[in-house]
Amino acid sequence: MKARVHVTLKPGVLDPQGTAIQGALDHLGFSGIENVRQGKLIELELAETDPARGRAVVEEMCRRLLANTVIENYAIEVTP
Amino acid sequence: MKARVHVTLKPGVLDPQGTAIQGALDHLGFSGIENVRQGKLIELELAETDPARGRAVVEEMCRRLLANTVIENYAIEVTP
């Protein structure tokens, strides 16, 4: 099965990368950009075939390694 | 409106970050991980309200700045 993890900074946490992207887009002439935030996308292929068990394992991976839960949120999508 | 861009390395392009994550997960005792790839997630808030026009603008942003189309693919999700 495949799992996709979105790791995003919590609201209120400064995001210098997002700010840099927004500045670069402004500079290129794109207007009407109100906010930009950059996060991480982690795609995993797992031998596990049970979606519920797979999600539980990925949840533990997020807590232990993939996300810094002090400043980041994570969301998991599982596809068989 | 909001737009979400997923930027991922094309298949076949080496992904040292993904390999490092896979190694770290193995080291923590997670087994059955067949592959890990790391990409970027960019979340934009735009003043534009028309989904079709918004998507076209974000598409141009991807081509000009957000993705390196030689080695990366991008996917755009637009929500009003």
Backbone of each chain as nested JSON, in Angstrom:
{
  "chains": [
    {"id": "A", "residues": [
      {"number": 1, "name": "MET", "atoms": {"N": [0.818, -1.191, 0.0], "CA": [0.0, 0.0, 0.0], "C": [0.866, 1.26, 0.0]}},
      {"number": 2, "name": "LYS", "atoms": {"N": [0.229, 2.358, -0.407], "CA": [0.947, 3.632, -0.414], "C": [0.378, 4.565, 0.641]}},
      {"number": 3, "name": "ALA", "atoms": {"N": [1.231, 5.36, 1.222], "CA": [0.765, 6.378, 2.168], "C": [1.431, 7.685, 1.799]}},
      {"number": 4, "name": "ARG", "atoms": {"N": [0.694, 8.74, 1.998], "CA": [1.166, 10.07, 1.687], "C": [1.034, 10.893, 2.951]}},
      {"number": 5, "name": "VAL", "atoms": {"N": [2.093, 11.542, 3.354], "CA": [2.046, 12.357, 4.568], "C": [2.305, 13.812, 4.185]}},
      {"number": 6, "name": "HIS", "atoms": {"N": [1.408, 14.686, 4.613], "CA": [1.606, 16.125, 4.448], "C": [2.052, 16.681, 5.786]}},
      {"number": 7, "name": "VAL", "atoms": {"N": [3.212, 17.286, 5.818], "CA": [3.69, 17.908, 7.055], "C": [3.688, 19.415, 6.831]}},
      {"number": 8, "name": "THR", "atoms": {"N": [2.922, 20.125, 7.636], "CA": [2.805, 21.575, 7.46], "C": [3.111, 22.283, 8.777]}},
      {"number": 9, "name": "LEU", "atoms": {"N": [3.639, 23.479, 8.679], "CA": [3.891, 24.258, 9.886], "C": [2.566, 24.668, 10.519]}},
      {"number": 10, "name": "LYS", "atoms": {"N": [2.51, 24.646, 11.846], "CA": [1.289, 25.079, 12.53], "C": [1.049, 26.563, 12.268]}},
      {"number": 11, "name": "PRO", "atoms": {"N": [-0.23, 26.959, 12.291], "CA": [-0.519, 28.387, 12.102], "C": [0.219, 29.189, 13.179]}},
      {"number": 12, "name": "GLY", "atoms": {"N": [0.785, 30.3, 12.779], "CA": [1.489, 31.142, 13.749], "C": [2.984, 30.891, 13.774]}},
      {"number": 13, "name": "VAL", "atoms": {"N": [3.421, 29.727, 13.255], "CA": [4.859, 29.463, 13.205], "C": [5.42, 30.166, 11.966]}},
      {"number": 14, "name": "LEU", "atoms": {"N": [6.473, 30.937, 12.155], "CA": [7.076, 31.669, 11.031], "C": [7.547, 30.705, 9.959]}},
      {"number": 15, "name": "ASP", "atoms": {"N": [7.348, 31.079, 8.698], "CA": [7.708, 30.214, 7.582], "C": [8.573, 31.007, 6.593]}},
      {"number": 16, "name": "PRO", "atoms": {"N": [9.89, 31.092, 6.856], "CA": [10.746, 31.9, 5.986], "C": [10.783, 31.388, 4.546]}},
      {"number": 17, "name": "GLN", "atoms": {"N": [10.675, 30.063, 4.35], "CA": [10.673, 29.54, 2.982], "C": [9.449, 30.022, 2.218]}},
      {"number": 18, "name": "GLY", "atoms": {"N": [8.28, 29.962, 2.897], "CA": [7.053, 30.435, 2.264], "C": [7.148, 31.92, 1.92]}},
      {"number": 19, "name": "THR", "atoms": {"N": [7.729, 32.69, 2.849], "CA": [7.878, 34.127, 2.616], "C": [8.802, 34.394, 1.434]}},
      {"number": 20, "name": "ALA", "atoms": {"N": [9.872, 33.593, 1.316], "CA": [10.806, 33.754, 0.195], "C": [10.112, 33.439, -1.132]}},
      {"number": 21, "name": "ILE", "atoms": {"N": [9.29, 32.376, -1.135], "CA": [8.566, 32.017, -2.362], "C": [7.614, 33.146, -2.745]}},
      {"number": 22, "name": "GLN", "atoms": {"N": [6.894, 33.677, -1.732], "CA": [5.947, 34.761, -2.005], "C": [6.674, 35.974, -2.584]}},
      {"number": 23, "name": "GLY", "atoms": {"N": [7.829, 36.304, -2.022], "CA": [8.617, 37.424, -2.524], "C": [9.059, 37.19, -3.962]}},
      {"number": 24, "name": "ALA", "atoms": {"N": [9.492, 35.967, -4.254], "CA": [9.971, 35.645, -5.607], "C": [8.819, 35.715, -6.609]}},
      {"number": 25, "name": "LEU", "atoms": {"N": [7.646, 35.233, -6.201], "CA": [6.48, 35.286, -7.101], "C": [6.075, 36.739, -7.369]}},
      {"number": 26, "name": "ASP", "atoms": {"N": [6.071, 37.56, -6.312], "CA": [5.776, 39.0, -6.485], "C": [6.751, 39.597, -7.496]}},
      {"number": 27, "name": "HIS", "atoms": {"N": [8.011, 39.254, -7.299], "CA": [9.084, 39.79, -8.137], "C": [8.897, 39.388, -9.602]}},
      {"number": 28, "name": "LEU", "atoms": {"N": [8.363, 38.188, -9.838], "CA": [8.12, 37.713, -11.207], "C": [6.869, 38.343, -11.814]}},
      {"number": 29, "name": "GLY", "atoms": {"N": [6.142, 39.117, -10.994], "CA": [4.994, 39.828, -11.539], "C": [3.646, 39.187, -11.22]}},
      {"number": 30, "name": "PHE", "atoms": {"N": [3.628, 38.114, -10.43], "CA": [2.349, 37.524, -10.039], "C": [1.742, 38.402, -8.947]}},
      {"number": 31, "name": "SER", "atoms": {"N": [0.487, 38.797, -9.14], "CA": [-0.117, 39.662, -8.126], "C": [-1.264, 38.916, -7.442]}},
      {"number": 32, "name": "GLY", "atoms": {"N": [-1.774, 39.489, -6.365], "CA": [-2.919, 38.894, -5.67], "C": [-2.582, 37.645, -4.877]}},
      {"number": 33, "name": "ILE", "atoms": {"N": [-1.31, 37.528, -4.462], "CA": [-0.927, 36.38, -3.627], "C": [-1.022, 36.818, -2.177]}},
      {"number": 34, "name": "GLU", "atoms": {"N": [-1.927, 36.211, -1.427], "CA": [-2.157, 36.664, -0.063], "C": [-1.243, 35.974, 0.944]}},
      {"number": 35, "name": "ASN", "atoms": {"N": [-0.927, 34.718, 0.673], "CA": [-0.076, 33.996, 1.619], "C": [0.513, 32.773, 0.93]}},
      {"number": 36, "name": "VAL", "atoms": {"N": [1.725, 32.4, 1.335], "CA": [2.349, 31.166, 0.841], "C": [2.975, 30.449, 2.031]}},
      {"number": 37, "name": "ARG", "atoms": {"N": [2.716, 29.154, 2.133], "CA": [3.349, 28.346, 3.181], "C": [3.975, 27.136, 2.497]}},
      {"number": 38, "name": "GLN", "atoms": {"N": [5.173, 26.785, 2.92], "CA": [5.767, 25.577, 2.36], "C": [5.814, 24.467, 3.386]}},
      {"number": 39, "name": "GLY", "atoms": {"N": [5.407, 23.297, 2.963], "CA": [5.461, 22.125, 3.825], "C": [6.182, 20.987, 3.124]}},
      {"number": 40, "name": "LYS", "atoms": {"N": [6.114, 19.818, 3.725], "CA": [6.777, 18.647, 3.153], "C": [5.742, 17.612, 2.761]}},
      {"number": 41, "name": "LEU", "atoms": {"N": [6.087, 16.857, 1.747], "CA": [5.244, 15.763, 1.286], "C": [6.115, 14.521, 1.337]}},
      {"number": 42, "name": "ILE", "atoms": {"N": [5.683, 13.515, 2.064], "CA": [6.476, 12.285, 2.157], "C": [5.615, 11.132, 1.651]}},
      {"number": 43, "name": "GLU", "atoms": {"N": [6.107, 10.441, 0.637], "CA": [5.361, 9.327, 0.05], "C": [6.049, 8.024, 0.44]}},
      {"number": 44, "name": "LEU", "atoms": {"N": [5.275, 7.12, 1.01], "CA": [5.833, 5.851, 1.481], "C": [5.162, 4.688, 0.767]}},
      {"number": 45, "name": "GLU", "atoms": {"N": [5.952, 3.696, 0.43], "CA": [5.382, 2.424, -0.035], "C": [5.647, 1.389, 1.043]}},
      {"number": 46, "name": "LEU", "atoms": {"N": [4.556, 0.771, 1.504], "CA": [4.673, -0.175, 2.619], "C": [4.244, -1.571, 2.182]}},
      {"number": 47, "name": "ALA", "atoms": {"N": [4.871, -2.58, 2.795], "CA": [4.497, -3.961, 2.499], "C": [3.117, -4.284, 3.113]}},
      {"number": 48, "name": "GLU", "atoms": {"N": [2.777, -3.604, 4.205], "CA": [1.477, -3.765, 4.883], "C": [0.33, -3.612, 3.874]}},
      {"number": 49, "name": "THR", "atoms": {"N": [-0.693, -4.471, 3.985], "CA": [-1.815, -4.363, 3.051], "C": [-3.112, -3.902, 3.722]}},
      {"number": 50, "name": "ASP", "atoms": {"N": [-3.162, -3.956, 5.05], "CA": [-4.384, -3.543, 5.756], "C": [-4.368, -2.023, 5.977]}},
      {"number": 51, "name": "PRO", "atoms": {"N": [-5.341, -1.291, 5.402], "CA": [-5.303, 0.172, 5.5], "C": [-5.282, 0.694, 6.939]}},
      {"number": 52, "name": "ALA", "atoms": {"N": [-6.056, 0.077, 7.824], "CA": [-6.122, 0.581, 9.201], "C": [-4.786, 0.388, 9.911]}},
      {"number": 53, "name": "ARG", "atoms": {"N": [-4.207, -0.817, 9.744], "CA": [-2.894, -1.056, 10.37], "C": [-1.829, -0.157, 9.747]}},
      {"number": 54, "name": "GLY", "atoms": {"N": [-1.896, -0.011, 8.41], "CA": [-0.925, 0.838, 7.716], "C": [-0.977, 2.261, 8.234]}},
      {"number": 55, "name": "ARG", "atoms": {"N": [-2.208, 2.782, 8.38], "CA": [-2.365, 4.16, 8.871], "C": [-1.794, 4.303, 10.283]}},
      {"number": 56, "name": "ALA", "atoms": {"N": [-2.026, 3.276, 11.125], "CA": [-1.531, 3.341, 12.497], "C": [0.0, 3.378, 12.517]}},
      {"number": 57, "name": "VAL", "atoms": {"N": [0.619, 2.581, 11.634], "CA": [2.084, 2.565, 11.572], "C": [2.614, 3.926, 11.11]}},
      {"number": 58, "name": "VAL", "atoms": {"N": [1.974, 4.491, 10.076], "CA": [2.44, 5.776, 9.54], "C": [2.249, 6.885, 10.587]}},
      {"number": 59, "name": "GLU", "atoms": {"N": [1.149, 6.795, 11.322], "CA": [0.885, 7.732, 12.426], "C": [2.05, 7.704, 13.429]}},
      {"number": 60, "name": "GLU", "atoms": {"N": [2.499, 6.492, 13.757], "CA": [3.616, 6.38, 14.697], "C": [4.901, 6.948, 14.076]}},
      {"number": 61, "name": "MET", "atoms": {"N": [5.1, 6.683, 12.77], "CA": [6.283, 7.247, 12.078], "C": [6.273, 8.77, 12.172]}},
      {"number": 62, "name": "CYS", "atoms": {"N": [5.073, 9.356, 11.991], "CA": [4.96, 10.82, 12.046], "C": [5.347, 11.334, 13.418]}},
      {"number": 63, "name": "ARG", "atoms": {"N": [4.797, 10.678, 14.437], "CA": [5.068, 11.145, 15.804], "C": [6.539, 10.999, 16.163]}},
      {"number": 64, "name": "ARG", "atoms": {"N": [7.16, 9.892, 15.689], "CA": [8.531, 9.618, 16.114], "C": [9.591, 10.247, 15.225]}},
      {"number": 65, "name": "LEU", "atoms": {"N": [9.287, 10.47, 13.937], "CA": [10.352, 10.961, 13.045], "C": [9.908, 12.027, 12.043]}},
      {"number": 66, "name": "LEU", "atoms": {"N": [8.778, 11.79, 11.376], "CA": [8.502, 12.59, 10.174], "C": [8.099, 14.03, 10.482]}},
      {"number": 67, "name": "ALA", "atoms": {"N": [7.415, 14.227, 11.61], "CA": [6.961, 15.577, 11.941], "C": [7.495, 15.998, 13.31]}},
      {"number": 68, "name": "ASN", "atoms": {"N": [7.776, 17.264, 13.448], "CA": [8.097, 17.835, 14.752], "C": [6.783, 18.395, 15.292]}},
      {"number": 69, "name": "THR", "atoms": {"N": [6.133, 17.615, 16.16], "CA": [4.759, 17.968, 16.544], "C": [4.677, 19.228, 17.419]}},
      {"number": 70, "name": "VAL", "atoms": {"N": [5.824, 19.767, 17.821], "CA": [5.796, 21.038, 18.552], "C": [5.387, 22.166, 17.597]}},
      {"number": 71, "name": "ILE", "atoms": {"N": [5.904, 22.11, 16.374], "CA": [5.655, 23.213, 15.437], "C": [4.952, 22.767, 14.154]}},
      {"number": 72, "name": "GLU", "atoms": {"N": [4.76, 21.463, 13.973], "CA": [4.201, 20.986, 12.709], "C": [2.955, 20.124, 12.927]}},
      {"number": 73, "name": "ASN", "atoms": {"N": [2.042, 20.239, 11.972], "CA": [0.9, 19.326, 11.891], "C": [1.179, 18.309, 10.803]}},
      {"number": 74, "name": "TYR", "atoms": {"N": [0.516, 17.144, 10.9], "CA": [0.653, 16.201, 9.797], "C": [-0.715, 15.641, 9.434]}},
      {"number": 75, "name": "ALA", "atoms": {"N": [-0.849, 15.242, 8.172], "CA": [-2.08, 14.6, 7.701], "C": [-1.664, 13.401, 6.876]}},
      {"number": 76, "name": "ILE", "atoms": {"N": [-2.373, 12.295, 7.068], "CA": [-2.009, 11.031, 6.41], "C": [-3.119, 10.631, 5.454]}},
      {"number": 77, "name": "GLU", "atoms": {"N": [-2.722, 10.248, 4.228], "CA": [-3.668, 9.678, 3.258], "C": [-3.152, 8.296, 2.911]}},
      {"number": 78, "name": "VAL", "atoms": {"N": [-4.044, 7.311, 2.967], "CA": [-3.627, 5.939, 2.687], "C": [-4.38, 5.437, 1.466]}},
      {"number": 79, "name": "THR", "atoms": {"N": [-3.663, 4.839, 0.512], "CA": [-4.328, 4.217, -0.636], "C": [-3.845, 2.774, -0.763]}},
      {"number": 80, "name": "PRO", "atoms": {"N": [-4.768, 1.838, -1.012], "CA": [-4.387, 0.417, -1.025], "C": [-3.388, 0.103, -2.159]}}
    ]},
    {"id": "B", "residues": [
      {"number": 1, "name": "MET", "atoms": {"N": [-9.255, 32.236, -2.93], "CA": [-9.208, 30.791, -3.079], "C": [-7.855, 30.244, -2.619]}},
      {"number": 2, "name": "LYS", "atoms": {"N": [-7.862, 28.945, -2.365], "CA": [-6.617, 28.299, -1.942], "C": [-6.148, 27.334, -3.015]}},
      {"number": 3, "name": "ALA", "atoms": {"N": [-4.854, 27.227, -3.152], "CA": [-4.289, 26.246, -4.071], "C": [-3.196, 25.493, -3.334]}},
      {"number": 4, "name": "ARG", "atoms": {"N": [-3.088, 24.233, -3.684], "CA": [-2.102, 23.376, -3.066], "C": [-1.285, 22.766, -4.186]}},
      {"number": 5, "name": "VAL", "atoms": {"N": [0.023, 22.871, -4.107], "CA": [0.879, 22.307, -5.146], "C": [1.739, 21.218, -4.524]}},
      {"number": 6, "name": "HIS", "atoms": {"N": [1.713, 20.05, -5.136], "CA": [2.608, 18.956, -4.751], "C": [3.733, 18.901, -5.765]}},
      {"number": 7, "name": "VAL", "atoms": {"N": [4.949, 19.06, -5.316], "CA": [6.1, 18.952, -6.216], "C": [6.857, 17.685, -5.835]}},
      {"number": 8, "name": "THR", "atoms": {"N": [6.975, 16.769, -6.783], "CA": [7.637, 15.486, -6.494], "C": [8.731, 15.228, -7.524]}},
      {"number": 9, "name": "LEU", "atoms": {"N": [9.758, 14.525, -7.11], "CA": [10.817, 14.154, -8.053], "C": [10.274, 13.155, -9.064]}},
      {"number": 10, "name": "LYS", "atoms": {"N": [10.695, 13.288, -10.313], "CA": [10.263, 12.334, -11.333], "C": [10.817, 10.951, -11.003]}},
      {"number": 11, "name": "PRO", "atoms": {"N": [10.097, 9.905, -11.446], "CA": [10.612, 8.55, -11.216], "C": [11.997, 8.425, -11.844]}},
      {"number": 12, "name": "GLY", "atoms": {"N": [12.899, 7.778, -11.135], "CA": [14.243, 7.583, -11.679], "C": [15.228, 8.633, -11.202]}},
      {"number": 13, "name": "VAL", "atoms": {"N": [14.725, 9.773, -10.709], "CA": [15.629, 10.787, -10.164], "C": [15.99, 10.388, -8.731]}},
      {"number": 14, "name": "LEU", "atoms": {"N": [17.275, 10.36, -8.438], "CA": [17.728, 9.968, -7.101], "C": [17.154, 10.9, -6.041]}},
      {"number": 15, "name": "ASP", "atoms": {"N": [16.75, 10.324, -4.904], "CA": [16.141, 11.109, -3.836], "C": [16.877, 10.825, -2.524]}},
      {"number": 16, "name": "PRO", "atoms": {"N": [17.999, 11.518, -2.287], "CA": [18.781, 11.24, -1.081], "C": [18.012, 11.513, 0.213]}},
      {"number": 17, "name": "GLN", "atoms": {"N": [17.103, 12.52, 0.19], "CA": [16.318, 12.798, 1.408], "C": [15.405, 11.628, 1.727]}},
      {"number": 18, "name": "GLY", "atoms": {"N": [14.749, 11.115, 0.673], "CA": [13.862, 9.962, 0.872], "C": [14.627, 8.763, 1.39]}},
      {"number": 19, "name": "THR", "atoms": {"N": [15.824, 8.548, 0.823], "CA": [16.651, 7.42, 1.255], "C": [17.059, 7.583, 2.719]}},
      {"number": 20, "name": "ALA", "atoms": {"N": [17.379, 8.824, 3.105], "CA": [17.767, 9.085, 4.503], "C": [16.598, 8.807, 5.445]}},
      {"number": 21, "name": "ILE", "atoms": {"N": [15.391, 9.221, 5.034], "CA": [14.209, 8.971, 5.873], "C": [13.985, 7.461, 6.013]}},
      {"number": 22, "name": "GLN", "atoms": {"N": [14.106, 6.754, 4.867], "CA": [13.898, 5.3, 4.915], "C": [14.91, 4.645, 5.86]}},
      {"number": 23, "name": "GLY", "atoms": {"N": [16.167, 5.081, 5.775], "CA": [17.196, 4.538, 6.66], "C": [16.874, 4.813, 8.121]}},
      {"number": 24, "name": "ALA", "atoms": {"N": [16.413, 6.036, 8.406], "CA": [16.11, 6.409, 9.792], "C": [14.924, 5.6, 10.32]}},
      {"number": 25, "name": "LEU", "atoms": {"N": [13.913, 5.375, 9.451], "CA": [12.748, 4.582, 9.877], "C": [13.161, 3.135, 10.152]}},
      {"number": 26, "name": "ASP", "atoms": {"N": [14.005, 2.57, 9.268], "CA": [14.522, 1.209, 9.485], "C": [15.22, 1.14, 10.839]}},
      {"number": 27, "name": "HIS", "atoms": {"N": [16.038, 2.151, 11.08], "CA": [16.835, 2.218, 12.295], "C": [15.951, 2.286, 13.545]}},
      {"number": 28, "name": "LEU", "atoms": {"N": [14.793, 2.938, 13.406], "CA": [13.857, 3.034, 14.545], "C": [13.06, 1.752, 14.725]}},
      {"number": 29, "name": "GLY", "atoms": {"N": [13.228, 0.793, 13.805], "CA": [12.562, -0.502, 13.98], "C": [11.315, -0.687, 13.134]}},
      {"number": 30, "name": "PHE", "atoms": {"N": [11.009, 0.287, 12.266], "CA": [9.865, 0.107, 11.372], "C": [10.305, -0.825, 10.246]}},
      {"number": 31, "name": "SER", "atoms": {"N": [9.518, -1.876, 9.997], "CA": [9.903, -2.814, 8.947], "C": [8.875, -2.764, 7.814]}},
      {"number": 32, "name": "GLY", "atoms": {"N": [9.208, -3.393, 6.692], "CA": [8.256, -3.463, 5.574], "C": [8.108, -2.154, 4.827]}},
      {"number": 33, "name": "ILE", "atoms": {"N": [9.145, -1.297, 4.886], "CA": [9.092, -0.046, 4.117], "C": [9.805, -0.287, 2.791]}},
      {"number": 34, "name": "GLU", "atoms": {"N": [9.044, -0.199, 1.707], "CA": [9.623, -0.539, 0.41], "C": [10.268, 0.653, -0.276]}},
      {"number": 35, "name": "ASN", "atoms": {"N": [9.72, 1.82, -0.052], "CA": [10.29, 2.997, -0.701], "C": [9.801, 4.256, 0.013]}},
      {"number": 36, "name": "VAL", "atoms": {"N": [10.637, 5.287, 0.034], "CA": [10.237, 6.586, 0.579], "C": [10.734, 7.66, -0.384]}},
      {"number": 37, "name": "ARG", "atoms": {"N": [9.861, 8.583, -0.721], "CA": [10.251, 9.716, -1.565], "C": [9.801, 10.98, -0.853]}},
      {"number": 38, "name": "GLN", "atoms": {"N": [10.648, 11.999, -0.848], "CA": [10.224, 13.256, -0.242], "C": [10.006, 14.318, -1.306]}},
      {"number": 39, "name": "GLY", "atoms": {"N": [8.898, 15.006, -1.192], "CA": [8.603, 16.101, -2.106], "C": [8.267, 17.351, -1.325]}},
      {"number": 40, "name": "LYS", "atoms": {"N": [7.767, 18.343, -2.038], "CA": [7.41, 19.609, -1.41], "C": [5.914, 19.847, -1.533]}},
      {"number": 41, "name": "LEU", "atoms": {"N": [5.395, 20.539, -0.552], "CA": [3.993, 20.924, -0.555], "C": [3.971, 22.439, -0.428]}},
      {"number": 42, "name": "ILE", "atoms": {"N": [3.342, 23.101, -1.386], "CA": [3.284, 24.565, -1.32], "C": [1.822, 24.985, -1.291]}},
      {"number": 43, "name": "GLU", "atoms": {"N": [1.429, 25.703, -0.249], "CA": [0.046, 26.14, -0.101], "C": [-0.03, 27.637, -0.365]}},
      {"number": 44, "name": "LEU", "atoms": {"N": [-0.903, 28.008, -1.299], "CA": [-1.034, 29.418, -1.678], "C": [-2.437, 29.917, -1.391]}},
      {"number": 45, "name": "GLU", "atoms": {"N": [-2.527, 31.146, -0.91], "CA": [-3.829, 31.816, -0.83], "C": [-3.828, 32.946, -1.845]}},
      {"number": 46, "name": "LEU", "atoms": {"N": [-4.807, 32.884, -2.732], "CA": [-4.848, 33.852, -3.831], "C": [-6.101, 34.72, -3.736]}},
      {"number": 47, "name": "ALA", "atoms": {"N": [-5.977, 35.96, -4.209], "CA": [-7.127, 36.857, -4.237], "C": [-8.116, 36.418, -5.326]}},
      {"number": 48, "name": "GLU", "atoms": {"N": [-7.607, 35.797, -6.386], "CA": [-8.422, 35.28, -7.493], "C": [-9.554, 34.392, -6.96]}},
      {"number": 49, "name": "THR", "atoms": {"N": [-10.761, 34.543, -7.541], "CA": [-11.877, 33.718, -7.056], "C": [-12.354, 32.7, -8.091]}},
      {"number": 50, "name": "ASP", "atoms": {"N": [-11.943, 32.86, -9.353], "CA": [-12.373, 31.918, -10.385], "C": [-11.426, 30.705, -10.412]}},
      {"number": 51, "name": "PRO", "atoms": {"N": [-11.95, 29.496, -10.165], "CA": [-11.07, 28.331, -10.056], "C": [-10.242, 28.078, -11.32]}},
      {"number": 52, "name": "ALA", "atoms": {"N": [-10.845, 28.255, -12.508], "CA": [-10.123, 27.966, -13.745], "C": [-8.969, 28.955, -13.931]}},
      {"number": 53, "name": "ARG", "atoms": {"N": [-9.263, 30.249, -13.702], "CA": [-8.2, 31.246, -13.84], "C": [-7.126, 31.036, -12.771]}},
      {"number": 54, "name": "GLY", "atoms": {"N": [-7.576, 30.718, -11.537], "CA": [-6.621, 30.475, -10.45], "C": [-5.687, 29.326, -10.785]}},
      {"number": 55, "name": "ARG", "atoms": {"N": [-6.251, 28.244, -11.314], "CA": [-5.434, 27.086, -11.659], "C": [-4.417, 27.449, -12.745]}},
      {"number": 56, "name": "ALA", "atoms": {"N": [-4.864, 28.256, -13.724], "CA": [-3.954, 28.641, -14.814], "C": [-2.784, 29.464, -14.273]}},
      {"number": 57, "name": "VAL", "atoms": {"N": [-3.088, 30.364, -13.316], "CA": [-2.022, 31.191, -12.738], "C": [-1.039, 30.31, -11.961]}},
      {"number": 58, "name": "VAL", "atoms": {"N": [-1.58, 29.369, -11.169], "CA": [-0.707, 28.511, -10.365], "C": [0.141, 27.612, -11.275]}},
      {"number": 59, "name": "GLU", "atoms": {"N": [-0.459, 27.149, -12.359], "CA": [0.271, 26.363, -13.365], "C": [1.485, 27.157, -13.881]}},
      {"number": 60, "name": "GLU", "atoms": {"N": [1.258, 28.436, -14.149], "CA": [2.372, 29.254, -14.641], "C": [3.426, 29.443, -13.539]}},
      {"number": 61, "name": "MET", "atoms": {"N": [2.961, 29.616, -12.286], "CA": [3.909, 29.735, -11.163], "C": [4.784, 28.484, -11.073]}},
      {"number": 62, "name": "CYS", "atoms": {"N": [4.159, 27.318, -11.27], "CA": [4.903, 26.06, -11.192], "C": [5.975, 26.02, -12.263]}},
      {"number": 63, "name": "ARG", "atoms": {"N": [5.568, 26.376, -13.494], "CA": [6.52, 26.302, -14.604], "C": [7.665, 27.29, -14.425]}},
      {"number": 64, "name": "ARG", "atoms": {"N": [7.348, 28.48, -13.871], "CA": [8.378, 29.521, -13.811], "C": [9.2, 29.49, -12.532]}},
      {"number": 65, "name": "LEU", "atoms": {"N": [8.629, 28.972, -11.43], "CA": [9.382, 29.058, -10.171], "C": [9.281, 27.825, -9.275]}},
      {"number": 66, "name": "LEU", "atoms": {"N": [8.063, 27.322, -9.092], "CA": [7.873, 26.362, -7.99], "C": [8.481, 24.995, -8.258]}},
      {"number": 67, "name": "ALA", "atoms": {"N": [8.486, 24.575, -9.52], "CA": [9.02, 23.244, -9.828], "C": [10.14, 23.358, -10.851]}},
      {"number": 68, "name": "ASN", "atoms": {"N": [11.104, 22.488, -10.742], "CA": [12.139, 22.351, -11.771], "C": [11.668, 21.218, -12.68]}},
      {"number": 69, "name": "THR", "atoms": {"N": [11.057, 21.591, -13.808], "CA": [10.359, 20.573, -14.61], "C": [11.314, 19.598, -15.31]}},
      {"number": 70, "name": "VAL", "atoms": {"N": [12.607, 19.851, -15.219], "CA": [13.554, 18.86, -15.747], "C": [13.53, 17.602, -14.88]}},
      {"number": 71, "name": "ILE", "atoms": {"N": [13.457, 17.802, -13.573], "CA": [13.544, 16.644, -12.673], "C": [12.311, 16.475, -11.784]}},
      {"number": 72, "name": "GLU", "atoms": {"N": [11.379, 17.427, -11.815], "CA": [10.237, 17.351, -10.895], "C": [8.897, 17.393, -11.633]}},
      {"number": 73, "name": "ASN", "atoms": {"N": [7.939, 16.67, -11.088], "CA": [6.545, 16.779, -11.532], "C": [5.798, 17.657, -10.541]}},
      {"number": 74, "name": "TYR", "atoms": {"N": [4.691, 18.243, -10.995], "CA": [3.86, 18.973, -10.044], "C": [2.396, 18.638, -10.27]}},
      {"number": 75, "name": "ALA", "atoms": {"N": [1.623, 18.744, -9.188], "CA": [0.18, 18.528, -9.27], "C": [-0.483, 19.655, -8.497]}},
      {"number": 76, "name": "ILE", "atoms": {"N": [-1.559, 20.181, -9.062], "CA": [-2.224, 21.351, -8.465], "C": [-3.628, 20.962, -8.019]}},
      {"number": 77, "name": "GLU", "atoms": {"N": [-3.974, 21.35, -6.79], "CA": [-5.35, 21.18, -6.296], "C": [-5.864, 22.569, -5.952]}},
      {"number": 78, "name": "VAL", "atoms": {"N": [-7.056, 22.867, -6.432], "CA": [-7.603, 24.198, -6.186], "C": [-8.9, 24.063, -5.383]}},
      {"number": 79, "name": "THR", "atoms": {"N": [-9.033, 24.844, -4.309], "CA": [-10.296, 24.849, -3.563], "C": [-10.782, 26.294, -3.439]}},
      {"number": 80, "name": "PRO", "atoms": {"N": [-12.079, 26.514, -3.653], "CA": [-12.597, 27.902, -3.667], "C": [-12.46, 28.562, -2.279]}}
    ]}
  ]
}
